[in-house]
Amino acid sequence: GSLLQPESLLDAAAKRVAGSWAFERVEGRFQRIPEPVQRRIVYWSFPRSERQICMYSSFQPGRAAAAASPASTAA
């Protein structure tokens, strides 16, 4: 059979960064980010599963803000 290739250190790190911080925050924190690293962070920033894609594509800012607001739970 075929051998599984281990994940590269670049992909492992980019996946961790993308899962923890917005790219804008990373870009603002570090002055120089090599282009290949930027590309992998951006790649891993997008959702992978169909369920996540549907959830993010139907996002409504007003509804999320209202749900998170303490005033909405006081009623």
CHARMM-style PDB file with segment names, atoms N, HN, CA, C and O in Angstrom:
ATOM      1  N   GLY     1       0.809  -1.193   0.000  1.00  0.00      PROA
ATOM      2  CA  GLY     1       0.000   0.000   0.000  1.00  0.00      PROA
ATOM      3  C   GLY     1       0.851   1.255   0.000  1.00  0.00      PROA
ATOM      4  O   GLY     1       2.080   1.198   0.036  1.00  0.00      PROA
ATOM      5  N   SER     2       0.181   2.370  -0.040  1.00  0.00      PROA
ATOM      6  HN  SER     2      -0.817   2.416  -0.069  1.00  0.00      PROA
ATOM      7  CA  SER     2       0.888   3.649  -0.048  1.00  0.00      PROA
ATOM      8  C   SER     2       1.190   4.096   1.376  1.00  0.00      PROA
ATOM      9  O   SER     2       0.421   3.836   2.302  1.00  0.00      PROA
ATOM     10  N   LEU     3       2.301   4.760   1.531  1.00  0.00      PROA
ATOM     11  HN  LEU     3       2.925   4.972   0.779  1.00  0.00      PROA
ATOM     12  CA  LEU     3       2.689   5.282   2.839  1.00  0.00      PROA
ATOM     13  C   LEU     3       2.077   6.656   3.048  1.00  0.00      PROA
ATOM     14  O   LEU     3       2.011   7.458   2.116  1.00  0.00      PROA
ATOM     15  N   LEU     4       1.636   6.928   4.248  1.00  0.00      PROA
ATOM     16  HN  LEU     4       1.689   6.277   5.005  1.00  0.00      PROA
ATOM     17  CA  LEU     4       1.111   8.255   4.567  1.00  0.00      PROA
ATOM     18  C   LEU     4       2.264   9.207   4.811  1.00  0.00      PROA
ATOM     19  O   LEU     4       3.220   8.875   5.513  1.00  0.00      PROA
ATOM     20  N   GLN     5       2.171  10.377   4.235  1.00  0.00      PROA
ATOM     21  HN  GLN     5       1.395  10.646   3.665  1.00  0.00      PROA
ATOM     22  CA  GLN     5       3.192  11.397   4.430  1.00  0.00      PROA
ATOM     23  C   GLN     5       2.855  12.214   5.672  1.00  0.00      PROA
ATOM     24  O   GLN     5       1.713  12.646   5.833  1.00  0.00      PROA
ATOM     25  N   PRO     6       3.822  12.431   6.545  1.00  0.00      PROA
ATOM     26  CA  PRO     6       3.533  13.273   7.711  1.00  0.00      PROA
ATOM     27  C   PRO     6       3.306  14.715   7.267  1.00  0.00      PROA
ATOM     28  O   PRO     6       3.817  15.152   6.236  1.00  0.00      PROA
ATOM     29  N   GLU     7       2.540  15.432   8.053  1.00  0.00      PROA
ATOM     30  HN  GLU     7       2.124  15.077   8.890  1.00  0.00      PROA
ATOM     31  CA  GLU     7       2.264  16.836   7.774  1.00  0.00      PROA
ATOM     32  C   GLU     7       3.559  17.637   7.907  1.00  0.00      PROA
ATOM     33  O   GLU     7       4.347  17.401   8.822  1.00  0.00      PROA
ATOM     34  N   SER     8       3.774  18.570   7.003  1.00  0.00      PROA
ATOM     35  HN  SER     8       3.134  18.762   6.259  1.00  0.00      PROA
ATOM     36  CA  SER     8       4.979  19.392   7.086  1.00  0.00      PROA
ATOM     37  C   SER     8       4.886  20.327   8.284  1.00  0.00      PROA
ATOM     38  O   SER     8       3.792  20.641   8.753  1.00  0.00      PROA
ATOM     39  N   LEU     9       6.025  20.764   8.770  1.00  0.00      PROA
ATOM     40  HN  LEU     9       6.914  20.509   8.389  1.00  0.00      PROA
ATOM     41  CA  LEU     9       6.055  21.700   9.884  1.00  0.00      PROA
ATOM     42  C   LEU     9       5.367  23.007   9.491  1.00  0.00      PROA
ATOM     43  O   LEU     9       4.684  23.620  10.311  1.00  0.00      PROA
ATOM     44  N   LEU    10       5.546  23.429   8.249  1.00  0.00      PROA
ATOM     45  HN  LEU    10       6.101  22.931   7.583  1.00  0.00      PROA
ATOM     46  CA  LEU    10       4.893  24.652   7.759  1.00  0.00      PROA
ATOM     47  C   LEU    10       3.376  24.508   7.837  1.00  0.00      PROA
ATOM     48  O   LEU    10       2.699  25.403   8.343  1.00  0.00      PROA
ATOM     49  N   ASP    11       2.832  23.398   7.345  1.00  0.00      PROA
ATOM     50  HN  ASP    11       3.381  22.670   6.934  1.00  0.00      PROA
ATOM     51  CA  ASP    11       1.382  23.197   7.383  1.00  0.00      PROA
ATOM     52  C   ASP    11       0.868  23.054   8.811  1.00  0.00      PROA
ATOM     53  O   ASP    11      -0.187  23.592   9.146  1.00  0.00      PROA
ATOM     54  N   ALA    12       1.600  22.339   9.651  1.00  0.00      PROA
ATOM     55  HN  ALA    12       2.458  21.903   9.380  1.00  0.00      PROA
ATOM     56  CA  ALA    12       1.171  22.170  11.040  1.00  0.00      PROA
ATOM     57  C   ALA    12       1.112  23.523  11.756  1.00  0.00      PROA
ATOM     58  O   ALA    12       0.155  23.811  12.474  1.00  0.00      PROA
ATOM     59  N   ALA    13       2.136  24.342  11.555  1.00  0.00      PROA
ATOM     60  HN  ALA    13       2.914  24.108  10.971  1.00  0.00      PROA
ATOM     61  CA  ALA    13       2.175  25.657  12.198  1.00  0.00      PROA
ATOM     62  C   ALA    13       1.118  26.592  11.617  1.00  0.00      PROA
ATOM     63  O   ALA    13       0.442  27.303  12.361  1.00  0.00      PROA
ATOM     64  N   ALA    14       0.974  26.596  10.290  1.00  0.00      PROA
ATOM     65  HN  ALA    14       1.524  26.019   9.686  1.00  0.00      PROA
ATOM     66  CA  ALA    14      -0.014  27.466   9.639  1.00  0.00      PROA
ATOM     67  C   ALA    14      -1.426  27.085  10.054  1.00  0.00      PROA
ATOM     68  O   ALA    14      -2.268  27.960  10.259  1.00  0.00      PROA
ATOM     69  N   LYS    15      -1.695  25.792  10.181  1.00  0.00      PROA
ATOM     70  HN  LYS    15      -1.012  25.082  10.015  1.00  0.00      PROA
ATOM     71  CA  LYS    15      -3.016  25.322  10.602  1.00  0.00      PROA
ATOM     72  C   LYS    15      -3.305  25.781  12.033  1.00  0.00      PROA
ATOM     73  O   LYS    15      -4.418  26.208  12.339  1.00  0.00      PROA
ATOM     74  N   ARG    16      -2.312  25.691  12.896  1.00  0.00      PROA
ATOM     75  HN  ARG    16      -1.408  25.343  12.648  1.00  0.00      PROA
ATOM     76  CA  ARG    16      -2.474  26.115  14.296  1.00  0.00      PROA
ATOM     77  C   ARG    16      -2.727  27.624  14.376  1.00  0.00      PROA
ATOM     78  O   ARG    16      -3.610  28.069  15.109  1.00  0.00      PROA
ATOM     79  N   VAL    17      -1.952  28.404  13.624  1.00  0.00      PROA
ATOM     80  HN  VAL    17      -1.234  28.043  13.029  1.00  0.00      PROA
ATOM     81  CA  VAL    17      -2.126  29.857  13.618  1.00  0.00      PROA
ATOM     82  C   VAL    17      -3.502  30.215  13.073  1.00  0.00      PROA
ATOM     83  O   VAL    17      -4.207  31.032  13.665  1.00  0.00      PROA
ATOM     84  N   ALA    18      -3.893  29.617  11.958  1.00  0.00      PROA
ATOM     85  HN  ALA    18      -3.320  28.953  11.476  1.00  0.00      PROA
ATOM     86  CA  ALA    18      -5.185  29.918  11.326  1.00  0.00      PROA
ATOM     87  C   ALA    18      -6.347  29.559  12.238  1.00  0.00      PROA
ATOM     88  O   ALA    18      -7.384  30.221  12.205  1.00  0.00      PROA
ATOM     89  N   GLY    19      -6.188  28.528  13.045  1.00  0.00      PROA
ATOM     90  HN  GLY    19      -5.345  27.991  13.072  1.00  0.00      PROA
ATOM     91  CA  GLY    19      -7.247  28.125  13.957  1.00  0.00      PROA
ATOM     92  C   GLY    19      -7.328  28.968  15.213  1.00  0.00      PROA
ATOM     93  O   GLY    19      -8.319  28.908  15.941  1.00  0.00      PROA
ATOM     94  N   SER    20      -6.289  29.757  15.474  1.00  0.00      PROA
ATOM     95  HN  SER    20      -5.484  29.805  14.883  1.00  0.00      PROA
ATOM     96  CA  SER    20      -6.232  30.526  16.715  1.00  0.00      PROA
ATOM     97  C   SER    20      -6.393  32.029  16.540  1.00  0.00      PROA
ATOM     98  O   SER    20      -6.931  32.700  17.421  1.00  0.00      PROA
ATOM     99  N   TRP    21      -5.932  32.566  15.414  1.00  0.00      PROA
ATOM    100  HN  TRP    21      -5.495  32.021  14.698  1.00  0.00      PROA
ATOM    101  CA  TRP    21      -5.919  34.016  15.229  1.00  0.00      PROA
ATOM    102  C   TRP    21      -6.398  34.394  13.834  1.00  0.00      PROA
ATOM    103  O   TRP    21      -6.214  33.650  12.871  1.00  0.00      PROA
ATOM    104  N   ALA    22      -7.013  35.563  13.750  1.00  0.00      PROA
ATOM    105  HN  ALA    22      -7.163  36.168  14.533  1.00  0.00      PROA
ATOM    106  CA  ALA    22      -7.372  36.116  12.446  1.00  0.00      PROA
ATOM    107  C   ALA    22      -6.089  36.513  11.726  1.00  0.00      PROA
ATOM    108  O   ALA    22      -5.130  36.955  12.358  1.00  0.00      PROA
ATOM    109  N   PHE    23      -6.071  36.356  10.412  1.00  0.00      PROA
ATOM    110  HN  PHE    23      -6.850  35.997   9.898  1.00  0.00      PROA
ATOM    111  CA  PHE    23      -4.865  36.677   9.654  1.00  0.00      PROA
ATOM    112  C   PHE    23      -4.475  38.139   9.847  1.00  0.00      PROA
ATOM    113  O   PHE    23      -3.287  38.455   9.903  1.00  0.00      PROA
ATOM    114  N   GLU    24      -5.456  39.038   9.949  1.00  0.00      PROA
ATOM    115  HN  GLU    24      -6.422  38.782   9.903  1.00  0.00      PROA
ATOM    116  CA  GLU    24      -5.169  40.457  10.162  1.00  0.00      PROA
ATOM    117  C   GLU    24      -4.367  40.668  11.440  1.00  0.00      PROA
ATOM    118  O   GLU    24      -3.470  41.509  11.482  1.00  0.00      PROA
ATOM    119  N   ARG    25      -4.686  39.913  12.469  1.00  0.00      PROA
ATOM    120  HN  ARG    25      -5.415  39.229  12.434  1.00  0.00      PROA
ATOM    121  CA  ARG    25      -3.969  40.035  13.739  1.00  0.00      PROA
ATOM    122  C   ARG    25      -2.525  39.551  13.595  1.00  0.00      PROA
ATOM    123  O   ARG    25      -1.602  40.176  14.117  1.00  0.00      PROA
ATOM    124  N   VAL    26      -2.338  38.459  12.901  1.00  0.00      PROA
ATOM    125  HN  VAL    26      -3.088  37.951  12.477  1.00  0.00      PROA
ATOM    126  CA  VAL    26      -0.993  37.925  12.668  1.00  0.00      PROA
ATOM    127  C   VAL    26      -0.179  38.926  11.848  1.00  0.00      PROA
ATOM    128  O   VAL    26       0.976  39.218  12.159  1.00  0.00      PROA
ATOM    129  N   GLU    27      -0.804  39.438  10.805  1.00  0.00      PROA
ATOM    130  HN  GLU    27      -1.742  39.201  10.553  1.00  0.00      PROA
ATOM    131  CA  GLU    27      -0.136  40.392   9.919  1.00  0.00      PROA
ATOM    132  C   GLU    27       0.254  41.664  10.667  1.00  0.00      PROA
ATOM    133  O   GLU    27       1.312  42.239  10.412  1.00  0.00      PROA
ATOM    134  N   GLY    28      -0.602  42.102  11.590  1.00  0.00      PROA
ATOM    135  HN  GLY    28      -1.462  41.635  11.797  1.00  0.00      PROA
ATOM    136  CA  GLY    28      -0.305  43.303  12.367  1.00  0.00      PROA
ATOM    137  C   GLY    28       0.753  43.082  13.439  1.00  0.00      PROA
ATOM    138  O   GLY    28       1.452  44.016  13.832  1.00  0.00      PROA
ATOM    139  N   ARG    29       0.868  41.850  13.907  1.00  0.00      PROA
ATOM    140  HN  ARG    29       0.300  41.091  13.587  1.00  0.00      PROA
ATOM    141  CA  ARG    29       1.801  41.529  14.999  1.00  0.00      PROA
ATOM    142  C   ARG    29       3.234  41.353  14.507  1.00  0.00      PROA
ATOM    143  O   ARG    29       4.185  41.732  15.191  1.00  0.00      PROA
ATOM    144  N   PHE    30       3.377  40.786  13.337  1.00  0.00      PROA
ATOM    145  HN  PHE    30       2.604  40.478  12.781  1.00  0.00      PROA
ATOM    146  CA  PHE    30       4.712  40.488  12.805  1.00  0.00      PROA
ATOM    147  C   PHE    30       4.994  41.356  11.588  1.00  0.00      PROA
ATOM    148  O   PHE    30       4.157  41.476  10.694  1.00  0.00      PROA
ATOM    149  N   GLN    31       6.170  41.956  11.559  1.00  0.00      PROA
ATOM    150  HN  GLN    31       6.851  41.859  12.285  1.00  0.00      PROA
ATOM    151  CA  GLN    31       6.502  42.871  10.473  1.00  0.00      PROA
ATOM    152  C   GLN    31       6.731  42.157   9.145  1.00  0.00      PROA
ATOM    153  O   GLN    31       6.279  42.618   8.097  1.00  0.00      PROA
ATOM    154  N   ARG    32       7.430  41.036   9.198  1.00  0.00      PROA
ATOM    155  HN  ARG    32       7.797  40.661  10.049  1.00  0.00      PROA
ATOM    156  CA  ARG    32       7.727  40.316   7.958  1.00  0.00      PROA
ATOM    157  C   ARG    32       7.296  38.867   8.083  1.00  0.00      PROA
ATOM    158  O   ARG    32       7.794  38.126   8.931  1.00  0.00      PROA
ATOM    159  N   ILE    33       6.367  38.477   7.228  1.00  0.00      PROA
ATOM    160  HN  ILE    33       5.963  39.079   6.540  1.00  0.00      PROA
ATOM    161  CA  ILE    33       5.930  37.085   7.175  1.00  0.00      PROA
ATOM    162  C   ILE    33       6.244  36.599   5.762  1.00  0.00      PROA
ATOM    163  O   ILE    33       5.713  37.145   4.795  1.00  0.00      PROA
ATOM    164  N   PRO    34       7.094  35.586   5.625  1.00  0.00      PROA
ATOM    165  CA  PRO    34       7.435  35.099   4.281  1.00  0.00      PROA
ATOM    166  C   PRO    34       6.180  34.707   3.485  1.00  0.00      PROA
ATOM    167  O   PRO    34       5.215  34.185   4.044  1.00  0.00      PROA
ATOM    168  N   GLU    35       6.212  34.962   2.210  1.00  0.00      PROA
ATOM    169  HN  GLU    35       6.996  35.386   1.757  1.00  0.00      PROA
ATOM    170  CA  GLU    35       5.076  34.703   1.320  1.00  0.00      PROA
ATOM    171  C   GLU    35       4.538  33.274   1.418  1.00  0.00      PROA
ATOM    172  O   GLU    35       3.322  33.097   1.494  1.00  0.00      PROA
ATOM    173  N   PRO    36       5.403  32.240   1.419  1.00  0.00      PROA
ATOM    174  CA  PRO    36       4.871  30.871   1.527  1.00  0.00      PROA
ATOM    175  C   PRO    36       4.119  30.641   2.845  1.00  0.00      PROA
ATOM    176  O   PRO    36       3.135  29.902   2.875  1.00  0.00      PROA
ATOM    177  N   VAL    37       4.572  31.262   3.915  1.00  0.00      PROA
ATOM    178  HN  VAL    37       5.371  31.863   3.891  1.00  0.00      PROA
ATOM    179  CA  VAL    37       3.904  31.122   5.209  1.00  0.00      PROA
ATOM    180  C   VAL    37       2.552  31.823   5.157  1.00  0.00      PROA
ATOM    181  O   VAL    37       1.558  31.281   5.640  1.00  0.00      PROA
ATOM    182  N   GLN    38       2.501  33.018   4.577  1.00  0.00      PROA
ATOM    183  HN  GLN    38       3.309  33.458   4.185  1.00  0.00      PROA
ATOM    184  CA  GLN    38       1.239  33.738   4.423  1.00  0.00      PROA
ATOM    185  C   GLN    38       0.229  32.904   3.647  1.00  0.00      PROA
ATOM    186  O   GLN    38      -0.932  32.801   4.042  1.00  0.00      PROA
ATOM    187  N   ARG    39       0.669  32.311   2.546  1.00  0.00      PROA
ATOM    188  HN  ARG    39       1.612  32.395   2.225  1.00  0.00      PROA
ATOM    189  CA  ARG    39      -0.234  31.510   1.711  1.00  0.00      PROA
ATOM    190  C   ARG    39      -0.820  30.327   2.474  1.00  0.00      PROA
ATOM    191  O   ARG    39      -2.005  30.026   2.335  1.00  0.00      PROA
ATOM    192  N   ARG    40       0.005  29.652   3.281  1.00  0.00      PROA
ATOM    193  HN  ARG    40       0.968  29.896   3.394  1.00  0.00      PROA
ATOM    194  CA  ARG    40      -0.489  28.483   4.018  1.00  0.00      PROA
ATOM    195  C   ARG    40      -1.440  28.901   5.142  1.00  0.00      PROA
ATOM    196  O   ARG    40      -2.423  28.207   5.402  1.00  0.00      PROA
ATOM    197  N   ILE    41      -1.165  30.023   5.810  1.00  0.00      PROA
ATOM    198  HN  ILE    41      -0.367  30.587   5.598  1.00  0.00      PROA
ATOM    199  CA  ILE    41      -2.074  30.502   6.851  1.00  0.00      PROA
ATOM    200  C   ILE    41      -3.424  30.847   6.229  1.00  0.00      PROA
ATOM    201  O   ILE    41      -4.473  30.483   6.761  1.00  0.00      PROA
ATOM    202  N   VAL    42      -3.391  31.549   5.104  1.00  0.00      PROA
ATOM    203  HN  VAL    42      -2.539  31.845   4.672  1.00  0.00      PROA
ATOM    204  CA  VAL    42      -4.641  31.906   4.427  1.00  0.00      PROA
ATOM    205  C   VAL    42      -5.372  30.638   3.985  1.00  0.00      PROA
ATOM    206  O   VAL    42      -6.587  30.538   4.154  1.00  0.00      PROA
ATOM    207  N   TYR    43      -4.658  29.686   3.432  1.00  0.00      PROA
ATOM    208  HN  TYR    43      -3.671  29.767   3.295  1.00  0.00      PROA
ATOM    209  CA  TYR    43      -5.264  28.424   2.997  1.00  0.00      PROA
ATOM    210  C   TYR    43      -5.993  27.748   4.155  1.00  0.00      PROA
ATOM    211  O   TYR    43      -7.140  27.329   3.998  1.00  0.00      PROA
ATOM    212  N   TRP    44      -5.351  27.637   5.306  1.00  0.00      PROA
ATOM    213  HN  TRP    44      -4.419  27.978   5.433  1.00  0.00      PROA
ATOM    214  CA  TRP    44      -5.945  26.952   6.450  1.00  0.00      PROA
ATOM    215  C   TRP    44      -6.973  27.812   7.180  1.00  0.00      PROA
ATOM    216  O   TRP    44      -7.654  27.316   8.077  1.00  0.00      PROA
ATOM    217  N   SER    45      -7.101  29.077   6.821  1.00  0.00      PROA
ATOM    218  HN  SER    45      -6.548  29.481   6.092  1.00  0.00      PROA
ATOM    219  CA  SER    45      -8.089  29.961   7.457  1.00  0.00      PROA
ATOM    220  C   SER    45      -9.509  29.695   6.978  1.00  0.00      PROA
ATOM    221  O   SER    45     -10.469  30.055   7.659  1.00  0.00      PROA
ATOM    222  N   PHE    46      -9.653  29.072   5.820  1.00  0.00      PROA
ATOM    223  HN  PHE    46      -8.873  28.780   5.266  1.00  0.00      PROA
ATOM    224  CA  PHE    46     -10.980  28.832   5.264  1.00  0.00      PROA
ATOM    225  C   PHE    46     -11.536  27.507   5.758  1.00  0.00      PROA
ATOM    226  O   PHE    46     -10.784  26.556   5.968  1.00  0.00      PROA
ATOM    227  N   PRO    47     -12.856  27.439   5.945  1.00  0.00      PROA
ATOM    228  CA  PRO    47     -13.469  26.198   6.439  1.00  0.00      PROA
ATOM    229  C   PRO    47     -13.266  25.036   5.470  1.00  0.00      PROA
ATOM    230  O   PRO    47     -13.169  25.234   4.259  1.00  0.00      PROA
ATOM    231  N   ARG    48     -13.204  23.842   6.010  1.00  0.00      PROA
ATOM    232  HN  ARG    48     -13.282  23.682   6.994  1.00  0.00      PROA
ATOM    233  CA  ARG    48     -12.949  22.640   5.208  1.00  0.00      PROA
ATOM    234  C   ARG    48     -14.214  21.820   4.955  1.00  0.00      PROA
ATOM    235  O   ARG    48     -14.381  21.274   3.865  1.00  0.00      PROA
ATOM    236  N   SER    49     -15.092  21.726   5.928  1.00  0.00      PROA
ATOM    237  HN  SER    49     -14.956  22.170   6.814  1.00  0.00      PROA
ATOM    238  CA  SER    49     -16.246  20.843   5.766  1.00  0.00      PROA
ATOM    239  C   SER    49     -17.428  21.587   5.142  1.00  0.00      PROA
ATOM    240  O   SER    49     -17.532  22.810   5.243  1.00  0.00      PROA
ATOM    241  N   GLU    50     -18.296  20.845   4.512  1.00  0.00      PROA
ATOM    242  HN  GLU    50     -18.212  19.852   4.430  1.00  0.00      PROA
ATOM    243  CA  GLU    50     -19.487  21.433   3.885  1.00  0.00      PROA
ATOM    244  C   GLU    50     -20.357  22.126   4.931  1.00  0.00      PROA
ATOM    245  O   GLU    50     -20.922  23.187   4.665  1.00  0.00      PROA
ATOM    246  N   ARG    51     -20.466  21.530   6.115  1.00  0.00      PROA
ATOM    247  HN  ARG    51     -20.007  20.668   6.330  1.00  0.00      PROA
ATOM    248  CA  ARG    51     -21.259  22.117   7.190  1.00  0.00      PROA
ATOM    249  C   ARG    51     -20.713  23.488   7.595  1.00  0.00      PROA
ATOM    250  O   ARG    51     -21.478  24.437   7.765  1.00  0.00      PROA
ATOM    251  N   GLN    52     -19.386  23.592   7.750  1.00  0.00      PROA
ATOM    252  HN  GLN    52     -18.765  22.821   7.612  1.00  0.00      PROA
ATOM    253  CA  GLN    52     -18.771  24.872   8.118  1.00  0.00      PROA
ATOM    254  C   GLN    52     -18.951  25.903   7.010  1.00  0.00      PROA
ATOM    255  O   GLN    52     -19.211  27.073   7.288  1.00  0.00      PROA
ATOM    256  N   ILE    53     -18.816  25.481   5.769  1.00  0.00      PROA
ATOM    257  HN  ILE    53     -18.605  24.530   5.543  1.00  0.00      PROA
ATOM    258  CA  ILE    53     -18.977  26.406   4.642  1.00  0.00      PROA
ATOM    259  C   ILE    53     -20.392  26.952   4.630  1.00  0.00      PROA
ATOM    260  O   ILE    53     -20.588  28.152   4.435  1.00  0.00      PROA
ATOM    261  N   CYS    54     -21.381  26.098   4.835  1.00  0.00      PROA
ATOM    262  HN  CYS    54     -21.222  25.123   4.994  1.00  0.00      PROA
ATOM    263  CA  CYS    54     -22.782  26.549   4.882  1.00  0.00      PROA
ATOM    264  C   CYS    54     -23.010  27.502   6.043  1.00  0.00      PROA
ATOM    265  O   CYS    54     -23.692  28.516   5.897  1.00  0.00      PROA
ATOM    266  N   MET    55     -22.436  27.173   7.200  1.00  0.00      PROA
ATOM    267  HN  MET    55     -21.882  26.350   7.318  1.00  0.00      PROA
ATOM    268  CA  MET    55     -22.619  28.015   8.379  1.00  0.00      PROA
ATOM    269  C   MET    55     -22.041  29.408   8.145  1.00  0.00      PROA
ATOM    270  O   MET    55     -22.698  30.404   8.447  1.00  0.00      PROA
ATOM    271  N   TYR    56     -20.820  29.494   7.611  1.00  0.00      PROA
ATOM    272  HN  TYR    56     -20.286  28.685   7.366  1.00  0.00      PROA
ATOM    273  CA  TYR    56     -20.182  30.790   7.391  1.00  0.00      PROA
ATOM    274  C   TYR    56     -20.808  31.555   6.234  1.00  0.00      PROA
ATOM    275  O   TYR    56     -20.829  32.786   6.251  1.00  0.00      PROA
ATOM    276  N   SER    57     -21.312  30.855   5.240  1.00  0.00      PROA
ATOM    277  HN  SER    57     -21.295  29.856   5.226  1.00  0.00      PROA
ATOM    278  CA  SER    57     -21.898  31.550   4.092  1.00  0.00      PROA
ATOM    279  C   SER    57     -23.272  32.115   4.416  1.00  0.00      PROA
ATOM    280  O   SER    57     -23.756  32.991   3.700  1.00  0.00      PROA
ATOM    281  N   SER    58     -23.919  31.631   5.490  1.00  0.00      PROA
ATOM    282  HN  SER    58     -23.526  30.920   6.073  1.00  0.00      PROA
ATOM    283  CA  SER    58     -25.234  32.145   5.850  1.00  0.00      PROA
ATOM    284  C   SER    58     -25.182  33.023   7.098  1.00  0.00      PROA
ATOM    285  O   SER    58     -26.208  33.267   7.732  1.00  0.00      PROA
ATOM    286  N   PHE    59     -23.997  33.492   7.447  1.00  0.00      PROA
ATOM    287  HN  PHE    59     -23.163  33.293   6.933  1.00  0.00      PROA
ATOM    288  CA  PHE    59     -23.799  34.325   8.629  1.00  0.00      PROA
ATOM    289  C   PHE    59     -24.552  35.645   8.505  1.00  0.00      PROA
ATOM    290  O   PHE    59     -24.479  36.318   7.476  1.00  0.00      PROA
ATOM    291  N   GLN    60     -25.270  36.005   9.553  1.00  0.00      PROA
ATOM    292  HN  GLN    60     -25.329  35.459  10.388  1.00  0.00      PROA
ATOM    293  CA  GLN    60     -25.993  37.278   9.587  1.00  0.00      PROA
ATOM    294  C   GLN    60     -25.505  38.064  10.794  1.00  0.00      PROA
ATOM    295  O   GLN    60     -25.817  37.694  11.926  1.00  0.00      PROA
ATOM    296  N   PRO    61     -24.740  39.147  10.585  1.00  0.00      PROA
ATOM    297  CA  PRO    61     -24.118  39.887  11.687  1.00  0.00      PROA
ATOM    298  C   PRO    61     -25.103  40.344  12.765  1.00  0.00      PROA
ATOM    299  O   PRO    61     -24.783  40.231  13.948  1.00  0.00      PROA
ATOM    300  N   GLY    62     -26.271  40.849  12.417  1.00  0.00      PROA
ATOM    301  HN  GLY    62     -26.531  40.941  11.456  1.00  0.00      PROA
ATOM    302  CA  GLY    62     -27.240  41.316  13.400  1.00  0.00      PROA
ATOM    303  C   GLY    62     -27.698  40.213  14.326  1.00  0.00      PROA
ATOM    304  O   GLY    62     -27.843  40.427  15.529  1.00  0.00      PROA
ATOM    305  N   ARG    63     -27.926  39.039  13.777  1.00  0.00      PROA
ATOM    306  HN  ARG    63     -27.808  38.865  12.799  1.00  0.00      PROA
ATOM    307  CA  ARG    63     -28.397  37.901  14.575  1.00  0.00      PROA
ATOM    308  C   ARG    63     -27.314  37.444  15.549  1.00  0.00      PROA
ATOM    309  O   ARG    63     -27.620  37.149  16.704  1.00  0.00      PROA
ATOM    310  N   ALA    64     -26.060  37.378  15.114  1.00  0.00      PROA
ATOM    311  HN  ALA    64     -25.812  37.617  14.176  1.00  0.00      PROA
ATOM    312  CA  ALA    64     -24.974  36.943  15.988  1.00  0.00      PROA
ATOM    313  C   ALA    64     -24.737  37.954  17.102  1.00  0.00      PROA
ATOM    314  O   ALA    64     -24.488  37.564  18.243  1.00  0.00      PROA
ATOM    315  N   ALA    65     -24.809  39.240  16.792  1.00  0.00      PROA
ATOM    316  HN  ALA    65     -25.012  39.557  15.866  1.00  0.00      PROA
ATOM    317  CA  ALA    65     -24.598  40.273  17.797  1.00  0.00      PROA
ATOM    318  C   ALA    65     -25.717  40.246  18.826  1.00  0.00      PROA
ATOM    319  O   ALA    65     -25.458  40.418  20.017  1.00  0.00      PROA
ATOM    320  N   ALA    66     -26.949  40.034  18.396  1.00  0.00      PROA
ATOM    321  HN  ALA    66     -27.159  39.894  17.428  1.00  0.00      PROA
ATOM    322  CA  ALA    66     -28.088  39.982  19.310  1.00  0.00      PROA
ATOM    323  C   ALA    66     -27.999  38.774  20.227  1.00  0.00      PROA
ATOM    324  O   ALA    66     -28.335  38.862  21.408  1.00  0.00      PROA
ATOM    325  N   ALA    67     -27.549  37.650  19.691  1.00  0.00      PROA
ATOM    326  HN  ALA    67     -27.276  37.579  18.731  1.00  0.00      PROA
ATOM    327  CA  ALA    67     -27.422  36.436  20.495  1.00  0.00      PROA
ATOM    328  C   ALA    67     -26.332  36.577  21.539  1.00  0.00      PROA
ATOM    329  O   ALA    67     -26.436  35.992  22.617  1.00  0.00      PROA
ATOM    330  N   ALA    68     -25.285  37.341  21.245  1.00  0.00      PROA
ATOM    331  HN  ALA    68     -25.201  37.817  20.369  1.00  0.00      PROA
ATOM    332  CA  ALA    68     -24.166  37.498  22.146  1.00  0.00      PROA
ATOM    333  C   ALA    68     -24.406  38.610  23.155  1.00  0.00      PROA
ATOM    334  O   ALA    68     -23.680  38.694  24.145  1.00  0.00      PROA
ATOM    335  N   SER    69     -25.371  39.441  22.945  1.00  0.00      PROA
ATOM    336  HN  SER    69     -25.961  39.372  22.141  1.00  0.00      PROA
ATOM    337  CA  SER    69     -25.637  40.585  23.799  1.00  0.00      PROA
ATOM    338  C   SER    69     -26.256  40.162  25.128  1.00  0.00      PROA
ATOM    339  O   SER    69     -27.208  39.382  25.136  1.00  0.00      PROA
ATOM    340  N   PRO    70     -25.730  40.666  26.267  1.00  0.00      PROA
ATOM    341  CA  PRO    70     -26.328  40.337  27.561  1.00  0.00      PROA
ATOM    342  C   PRO    70     -27.776  40.829  27.665  1.00  0.00      PROA
ATOM    343  O   PRO    70     -28.586  40.216  28.360  1.00  0.00      PROA
ATOM    344  N   ALA    71     -28.101  41.908  26.992  1.00  0.00      PROA
ATOM    345  HN  ALA    71     -27.443  42.406  26.427  1.00  0.00      PROA
ATOM    346  CA  ALA    71     -29.461  42.452  27.036  1.00  0.00      PROA
ATOM    347  C   ALA    71     -30.477  41.486  26.436  1.00  0.00      PROA
ATOM    348  O   ALA    71     -31.634  41.459  26.856  1.00  0.00      PROA
ATOM    349  N   SER    72     -30.050  40.696  25.460  1.00  0.00      PROA
ATOM    350  HN  SER    72     -29.110  40.718  25.118  1.00  0.00      PROA
ATOM    351  CA  SER    72     -30.973  39.769  24.808  1.00  0.00      PROA
ATOM    352  C   SER    72     -31.346  38.608  25.710  1.00  0.00      PROA
ATOM    353  O   SER    72     -32.370  37.962  25.491  1.00  0.00      PROA
ATOM    354  N   THR    73     -30.526  38.328  26.731  1.00  0.00      PROA
ATOM    355  HN  THR    73     -29.693  38.853  26.910  1.00  0.00      PROA
ATOM    356  CA  THR    73     -30.822  37.221  27.634  1.00  0.00      PROA
ATOM    357  C   THR    73     -31.548  37.687  28.895  1.00  0.00      PROA
ATOM    358  O   THR    73     -31.987  36.858  29.692  1.00  0.00      PROA
ATOM    359  N   ALA    74     -31.683  39.021  29.092  1.00  0.00      PROA
ATOM    360  HN  ALA    74     -31.326  39.695  28.445  1.00  0.00      PROA
ATOM    361  CA  ALA    74     -32.290  39.553  30.307  1.00  0.00      PROA
ATOM    362  C   ALA    74     -33.821  39.498  30.267  1.00  0.00      PROA
ATOM    363  O   ALA    74     -34.457  39.685  31.305  1.00  0.00      PROA
ATOM    364  N   ALA    75     -34.418  39.254  29.127  1.00  0.00      PROA
ATOM    365  HN  ALA    75     -33.902  39.102  28.284  1.00  0.00      PROA
ATOM    366  CA  ALA    75     -35.881  39.278  28.991  1.00  0.00      PROA
ATOM    367  C   ALA    75     -36.569  38.144  29.634  1.00  0.00      PROA
ATOM    368  OT1 ALA    75     -37.796  38.058  29.586  1.00  0.00      PROA
TER     369      ALA     75
END
